[in-house]
Amino acid sequence: MPNGSRVVSVGHYQPEKVLTNAELCEMVETTDEWITSRVGIKERRIAEKDEKVADLAFKAGQQALANSGLSASDIDMVLVGTTSAMDRTPNTACQVAARLGIETGSPAMDVNTACSGFGYAVGMADQFLKGGTAKRALVIGAEKLTQFTDWSDRSTCVLFGDGAGAVIMEATDETEQVTGPVVWGSVPAMADVIRITEDIPFIKQEGQSVYRWTVTSLPPLIRQTINDAGLEPASIKAFVLHQANLRIIEGISKRLGFDDAIIADDIIYSGNTSTASIPLALSKLVQEGKVQSGDPIVLFGFGGGLTYAGQVIYCP
């Protein structure tokens, strides 16, 4: 069996339409200062009405494939993390596989653990690759949260955006610079703090409850993620936390001592894109040259359920 897996390529896609804070101020009673002081967001991308989650996922996967130098025939597994796909069947992963021309017989499935979905999917792909189930996996996080946004609710409509990010992972016999063990779990007692339910089809959340949980519970979990990968916090070159709130990102980074690491802050320009936020921010760091090949990067997501998942990867 292979010794592990590694990320070999990244990609992302965002819709063209930009919604700024100034434009939001014309839609709902709010201000740029109110938004930026609380969550750090300046703008977010909004998908067109006819753009589906599968469209966003396909374009991110297409870019990751193009950046890898591989062909669709080299991919034998597709995992898509999403919580906003309207199609119940075929699932988003099967739609992406079909559009990319991935060969018949390749497993394709969606993973729904809200904002931690990408971390769950990477953890699953790592296990499948090490177990010999697949040789290369396309892992995508894609969301169209604006279709579940109540644009009259100023506490939530300022937060969310649309987009997708992707990575390609492959099995490897190497023992160094492999994907670290996933640290994941759930807090079922907090299942209702973030929700989109059948009777209330808009995103609702208990923001203060989520904030208190993240600032107290996440730091030890992220330290465990680093330790399980055999590393020390000082060796981490970049930190990509779920892009939910800039204050949370900066506060946790400071508590972990990531003074010299690159801290992903794509929330400023993309808003909260749920499952897509980590691969989207990661892809931008790589493509902008802010991280170098072989750099250890911590990924960690948290979200509805309440769920969390993270791992250390190495920059492709």
Protein Blocks (a to p, Z undefined) as FASTA:
>chain_A
ZZbdcdfbdcddddfbdcdfklmmmmpgcdfklmmmmnopabdcdddfklcfklmmmmmm
mmmmmmnopafklpccdcdddfkbfbfbdcfklmmmmmnopaehiacddddehjmlmmmm
mmmmmmmmmnopambdcddddddfklmccfkbmklmmmpccddddddddddfbfghpacd
ddddddfklmmmpccdfklmcdcddfklmmmmmmmmmmmmmmmmmmmnopafklpmbdcd
ddfbfklmmmmmmmnopambccdfklmmnopnhjmmmmmmmmmmmmnopacehiacdddd
ddehiacdddddddZZ
